[in-house]
Amino acid sequence: MEFLDARRLTGPSLLADSPGSILDVACTRKEADRLVPVWTRHVERMLGDLGWEDSTLSLSHLSGGISLFFTAAIDALYAATEVNEWAWAASAAELSDSEPPDYADALAAVNAAIAEEANPDLLALQREAAATERSFLWDDDDASVGLGRFSSTWPVRELPAPGEVDWPAHDDIPVGLVTGTNGKTTTVRLAKHILRTANRNVGLSSTDWIAVNERILDRGDWSGPGGARAVLREQEVEVAILESARGGLLRRGLGVNAAAAALITNIAEDHLGDFGSRNLAELLDIKWIVSRAVVGLGRLILNADDPSLVSKADRYPGELVWFSLQPDSVVVSKHVAAGGSAFVLHGEELVSLQGDASRAICRVEEIAITLQGAARHNIANALAAAALTSCLGASLADIRAGLTTVSQDDNPGRCNVFEIDGRKVLVDFAHNPHAMQALFDMAQLLPAKRRVLCFGQAGDRPDDAIRELARRAWSIGLDRVVVSELANYHRGREPNEVYGIIRDELLQQGAGQQQIAHFAEETESLQSAMEWSQPGDLVIMLALGSSARIQELLKSW
């Protein structure tokens, strides 16, 4: 057995809707069966001595280990994590017949941590927010009631008494959650553009930035609870679109307890191998957390072309909305026959279905980022954004206006095409097999005399996966491949090791040595491809680590 992590879960998670402390342990199922009763006994002993008898314990068996969890008050989560760390140490000692940590010392340390962390004013505000059915957000620095334009925020150690808050003045705004493996960022950008076209003030959190309308508050990966809170505390915001990525859901839980709509784009291989997401079933469970925010009053939007989502939906008790590239989808047909709603591709038109009613939104060719239909994955993203914004109050006229006016500048780094001296340059962020295959499929549909691909791959992918990527790439009819070293993505590999695997596989697939080049930086790879290419050629650039610099470089040519 190996201790992996003990941490706070601040929002709805795999194991509970309430905050608490989680302990991850790498072990076999047999070792887990020995650990659970010992850990339970130690945790219950300390919780009893702390007066935390209301805590609820739960566990989850995962591939390669187990997660053990108990609930705790929001002003005692650091102390709760100390309890979990002590419980692990005591359990490991007992199971290995070694000297256990001193219980009296551990209890005293936890009590000291509780006293330091305690914030009765925070708990009082939380209780009153629940009693008045008002949203309540908190973190180490601030606490707030209400959302967006109906919110008020205070420093967490300078909180008003519940009686001093004008509770009727605080309310919620429509919130949309977006998760899945691929298409999240493009979909949130499309949804934001649709809502802006409808003159709504939109808050956005994503893997690239947090923003209010066109004003970027901060750049970076804000797809976790911190980004959600930051957006929902902006008083200009009338509607919020929150990207919810795997890492934030697994590490801290969901950023909100309730939302008007939640969208899961798809489930595909990405970041598999991390504890808690070592297979597609575990990844699906993580993404499915967003469904709990809408099961009561909101709607869950799912991809009817994804078998894993279709299967999981059988057990979902709330209201569903489907989207699909297949107008004859059995899932969609049964759903709309029962009076449900869906958004589908019918011929060359995006269509809204509501029971017996069918209404056209726009034609594929009118949506610039679909590249006249070649970017099929962006048709799916457009359908997903249409469904999401509809659930957030946008009319079909709003959706049409938004989809038909979005440009690649509204979606930088995702499926962008530049025309440079007679050459087409296709730039995308695709970094996992599903996304790359979608890009390769699209590249095959773009007419070109010759094709050159610039790409690299992170070192935490298995050799077989890297080889499969090289095979798929070569199969689209490439004339040249330029591999970027991506030193920041070695992730345990030696320099040139990933390149060596890609090169070897390309040679096995029939590439000549002169058709393969290798550079340290993605910008160097692009420069080489542009120098090699001629008018009529297609340059495909997968920008994993330098997307912004690649965009700037292309716009300067």
Secondary structure, DSSP 8 states (H G I E B T S, - for coil): -EEEEEEEE-S--SS-SS-EEEEEEE--HHHHHHHHHHHHHHHHHHHHHHT-TT--EEEEEETTEEEEEEE--TTSHHHHHHHHHHHHHHHHHHHTT-----HHHHHHHHHHHHHHH--HHHHHHHHHHHHTT--EEE-SSEEEES-GGG-EEEETTS---GGGS-GGG-----EEEEESSSSHHHHHHHHHHHHHHTT--EEEE-SSEEEETTEEEEES---SHHHHHHHHT-TT-SEEEEE--HHHHHHT--S-S--SEEEE-----SSTTBTTBSSHHHHHHHHGGGGGGTTTTSEEEEETT-HHHHHHHTT--SEEEEEES-TT-HHHHHHHHTT-EEEEEETTEEEEEETTEEEEEEEGGGSGGGTTTT-HHHHHHHHHHHHHHHHTT--HHHHHHHHTT--GGGSTTSSEEEEETTEEEEEE---SHHHHHHHHHHHHHS--S-EEEEE---TTS-HHHHHHHHHHHHHTT-SEEEEE--GGG-TT--TTHHHHHHHHHHHHTT--GGGEEEESSHHHHHHHHHHH--TT-EEEEE-SS-HHHHHHHHHH-
